[in-house]
């Protein structure tokens, strides 16, 4: 099976995690970071999940899993540790046409969750199709070393630059060439060395766009 790579907008959407242990806690953290409205179903919660409940960050259903818990969900994650319950979650979600992920059980999944490197809005996802999470984790660590915090700054600059360039009214082909020129320049070296004045000059030279580059 080959999975279709996709970045999904789950902001303000109901996402249900069935399970209250450490694995569920990690899944909840990722969903919250992406702006989801998270509901957790389990009799017991980790201290961190209990704290989230107390602060109103998540909705907690102190109950054994039932199909009603996932109705209306945008996606469902099963992390119960019980093969029987996980099978029910997968079967119920599919019957309701809700995408489902069962942790460490690709056969019961409609989607799998990659190992992720984040640098601001730069998101690099690594997947082995569920065949080797250990390899995905190893590759993620290599990528974390290769793509440092300077990429967070770069993405912010490129995002602002893109808006200004597009507003200039050039053709899409001309814009593409300008963006490629900036990306292929030594802009990253200027960011790493905090040469903000030179960075601003180079962007102006390459694109004709004046930008306010704030020291980080």
N, C-alpha and C positions, 0 to 999 in steps of 0.2 A: 504493500500500500504506500502511495506517495501522498503527502499532505500538501494542500494548497496554501502557500504562505500568504498571510493576511494580517494587517494591522487593523484592529477593530476599535471603534469608538464606543466605549461603554459608559461615558459620562452621564450621570444621573439615571442610569438604568438599574433595574433590580437584578442583582446577581446573588445567587444562593450558594452557600458553602455548607455542605452537610458534614459535620464533624467538628470537634472542638479542641483537638490536640495540636501539637506543635506543627504538624504538616498543614493542617487547616489554617493555623495562625499565619504561616508564610503566604498561603494563597490569599487570605483576607488582606494582608498587607499590600500585596501587588494590586488587587482589585481597588482598594481604597486609593492607592497612589494614582490610579487612572480615573478617579472620580466616580466610581460606581456607588450605588446604594446597596450596601451589603447586608444580607440577612444570614444568620448562622443558626443551624439546627443541631442541637445536641443537649444531652443532660448535663454535661460537664464542659467547662471552658478552662483554657490555660489562664494563668494570672493576667497575661497581656490582653487576651480577648475579653476577660471579665472587666478589665479596666476600660476597654473600648466601649463595652456595654454600659458601664457606669457613666461614661462621658457622653453617651448618646451617639457615638460614632457608628455603631452597628446596631441592628435589631437582632435580638436573641430570642429564639423559640426554644424554651426549656422543655423539650419533648423528644420522644422517639420519632424518627423520620416517618412522614406520611406524604403521599402524593400531593396533598393540598399545599404543602409547604413550597412547592416549586411552581405552582400554577402562576402564570403571569411573569415568570422570570425571563430575562434576556439570555442568560446562560446559567449553567449549574456545574458545580464542582463537587464530586464525592470524595471525601477523605476520611472515611469512618474507621478503616482497619477491619471492617467486617465484610467478608466476601458476599455474604447473603444480602446485606443492606446495600452494598455497592451495586450488586446486580439489579436490585429493585430500583435504585436511583437511575441507573442507565436505561432500564426498560421503560420506566415512567416518563423520563425526559424525552426519549425518542418517540413515545406514543403521543406526547404533547408537542412534538416538533421543536423542542428546545435543545440547542447544542449542549452537549454534556462532556465533561472530562472526569474520568475516574483515575485517581492518582495511581501511577505505576501499573496501569492495566489498559494498554492501547486498544485491545480488542473491544472494550466497552466504551471507547471514546469516539466522539465526533471530531474533537480537536485535541491537540497536545500542546503543552506549554513549553516554550523554548528556554534555554539558558540565556540570560540577557545581560548586556553591558549597556549602561546608561551614562551618557554625558550630556546633561540637559535634555534638549529635544532630539539629540542623536541617540538612536536606539539600535543596537546591533544584536540580532537574535541568532542563536546557534541551535540547530536541531539535528538529531541523528535519527529522526523518525521513530523515536521511542526505543531504539535498539541499544543505545549506550549512553545513558545520562552521565556516566562517569567521564566519557570522552567529551561530551558537550561541556561539562564543568571545567575540564582541563583546557579546552579551547577558549572558553570564556575568560579564564585567568590570563591566558596569553594575550587576548585582545584587550583586557584591562590595562596591561602594561604597554601595549602598542598605542592605544588611544587614551591619552591622559586628559586631565581637566582642561587643557587648552582647547580641546574640541568643543567644550561647552561654550566657551567664549566665541570660537569661530562660528558656531551655528547661529548665535545671537547676531553677530555682525552680518553674516550672509543673509539672514532673514530680513534684517532692516534694509540691507543693500538691495535685495531682490525687489522690495516694494518701491524703492526709489528709482531703480532702473526701469521697471515695468511702467511706472508713471511717466517715463520720458518719451513714450510714444514710438519707440523703435520697433522694428519687426521682431518676431520671435526668434528668428535666426540670428539677428544681430545681438539680441539679449543673451542668447545661448553662448555666443562667442565671448561676450564680456564676462559671464559667470565662470566659464571654463578658464579664462585668463587669470581671474582672481584665485580660483581654487588651485591652479597649477603654479602659482607664484610662490614666493617664500613668505607668505602671510603668516603661516604657522610659526615660523622662526621669530617673527616680530612679536607675536603674541607671547611665546615662551620667554623671550627676553624683555617683555614689557616695553617695547619700543613703540609706544602709542602714537607719537608724532610721525615716525616713519611709516607706520601702518596706514595712518590717515593719508599721507602723501602718496603712498603706493596705490591705494584704492582710487584716488583722484586721477593719478596717471593712467591707470588701466581702464577706468570706466567713465571718467569725467564727472563723477558724483562726489560731492562734498559731504562728508559724514562727521558727526561728532562721536569720536571714539573715546569712551570714558575709561580711565584707568581701572583695572580690576583689583 
